[in-house]
Amino acid sequence: MKTTYSLIAVALAAVIALPVSSRAQETEVAGEPQHYNGALGFHSVTAPLGGRWWFGGQRVGLDAGLGFRSSPAPSYDERLSDWALDVGVPIVVKHWDRVHLLFRPGFLYESDEQQTSTPPDPFGTDDETTLSITAELEAEVFIVNNFSVSASHGIGFSSVSPAGGGDSETTFGTLGNNFTNIGFHIYFFGGSQN
């Protein structure tokens, strides 16, 4: 959670440090708020290194995020690595001044390396993988020009393949990201629609 608050603080500092002319990039065109097409930020804290790019008059976008973690193995002088890839297609359903309501179908793939051996046996690992397919409604709120925060809720399907073999387990249910788990985007590249 400290990492999320730190990222938000850095993002706010970057937005405040931008020249006023850059922050004034948002314009009203036919009642629609406009911003730069490209942003750095994330939708999911599982894959926080990413961005968003808008196409089609800023009506349809593409999200991509990557996550990585390396941690010590419990019983060996070795490390275990985990990674995640998040991809989504945000589609503007409705917009108001500084707010987009988005429908976002998405895909999240996670691979968690797990230790499969105990000392004195040689170090062994296997990966537990999770494939999630989601359909979310996301509210993207522009705090200032070209800086947004977002939260979402929806439904998702997940399939988990455990480490060491065994049958995959599937789940289906609701999901939500609230104020403790919000995404953000800093729009600062790519031409804005005029």
N, C-alpha and C positions, 0 to 999 in steps of 0.2 A: 504494500500500500504506500510506503514511503517513496518507492520508485515512481508510482503514478503521480503523487503530489509533486515530486521533483520535476517530472516531465511537464506537468501543467505549468509550474512556475517558470521553467525555462521557456516554454512556448509563449506565455504571457509577456515575459521580458523581451523576447524576440519581436513580438508584435508591437510593443510599446516603443522599441528602439528603431522601428522602421520609419523612414521619413514620412511626414504627413502626406505628401503627394502620393506615395505608394499606398498608404492606408486609405486614401480617398478614391481608390480604384473602383469601388463599387458604384454602380450607376443604376438608375431605374430605366428599364426598357419595357415598354408596354406593360407596366405594372409588375415586372419581375425583377427581383434583386439580382445583380450580376456580380461576379467575382472572378478572379483568375481561374483558369481551367485546372491547373495542377496544384496539388497540395502534398505536403509531408504530414504524417500523422498516422493514426490507426483507428480501426473499428473494434478490435479485440485485444485485450491485454495479454492474451496467449501468444499473439504475433504482433508485437508493438513496433517493429521497424517496417514502416510501409508508407503508403500514400494513396491518393485518390486522384483520378483524372476524369474530367467531364467531357462528353461528346454530345453531338446532336443538339446544339443550342443549350447546353447544360441541362438536358433532360434525362440523359442516361450516362452513367459513369462506370468506372472500373476501379475496384479496391484491390489492393494486394498488400499483404503483410507477412513478415517473417519473424519467428521467434527462435531463440537458441539459449541453452543453458548447459553448463558443465559443472558437475559436482563430484566430490570425492566418493569413491566406492566405500561402502561400510566396513569391509574387512580386509581390504588390500590397499597398497600404495598405488592406486590406479584412479582414473576418472571415468565417470559415466556422462554421456552426452544425450540431450533431448533437443528436439527441434519441432517447429510447427510452421505450417504454411496456410494462410487464410486468404481466400479469393472471394469477391462478391461483386454483384452488379446492382448498384443503387439506381433506382428509377424514381424520378420525382412524380409523386401522386398528386400533391397539392402544395402550394407555396403561399406564404404570406410575407409581409415585411420582415426580413431577417430570419425566417423559419422555413425549412423544407420538411415536408412529410414524405419519407421515402419508403418504398417497398424494396427490400434487399434480399434476393435469393443468394445464398452463400455456400461455400465449401470450406471445411477446415480439416486438414490432415495433420496428425500429431504422431511423432515417433519417440517413445521413451525407452532408452537403453536401460536394462535392468541386469543386475548381477545374478548369475545362475549357479555360481560355485561357492564353496566355503573352503577356507584354508584347512589343510595344506595343499588342496588341489590347485592346479593352475587356474588363473583368473579366467572366467568365462562369462559371456554376456549374451543376451538375446533382446530383441526389441518387442515392446508392446505397441501396437499401432491402433490409432483411432481415426475413423473416417466419419465426419459429421456433415450432414446436408441440412441447411436451415432456410427458413422463410421468415423474415422479420419485418416489422414496421419500425422505422428509425426516425426520430425527431432530430434534425440537425439545426441547431440554433446558433446564429452568428452573433457573438458577443460584441465584436467590433468588426469593421470591414475586413474581410479575408481571414478571419479567425473564428472557427466554429467548435462547439462541443456537441456531443450527441449521446443519446441513450436509446435503447431499443428493447423490444420484446417480440416474441413470436413462438414458432414451433420448430422442433428439430428431430432428426433421426440420426442415431449414432450406431456404428458397428465397431466393436473392440475385438482385436485379435490378440490374445494374451501371449506374453513371453513364454517360451518353452513349449509351444504348441497348444493343443487343446481347441475346443470349439469356440467359435466367435460368439460374442454376446451382442444382441441388438437392443436398443432402447428407443422409445419415441415419447416425446413430451414437450412441455412448454419451457421457455427460457426467457431470461431478462437480464439486462444490464442497467444498473441504477447509478446513483450519484457516486458510489464508491468504485464504480467500474466503468466510467464514461470514456468514450473515445474523443479525439480532437483532431482537427486538421488546420494547418496554416497554409493558406493559399498564397503563393508568391511567384509562380511561374506559369507560362503559357498565357496567350492573349485572352483577355476577357471579351465577352460578346458585347458589341456596341450596336 
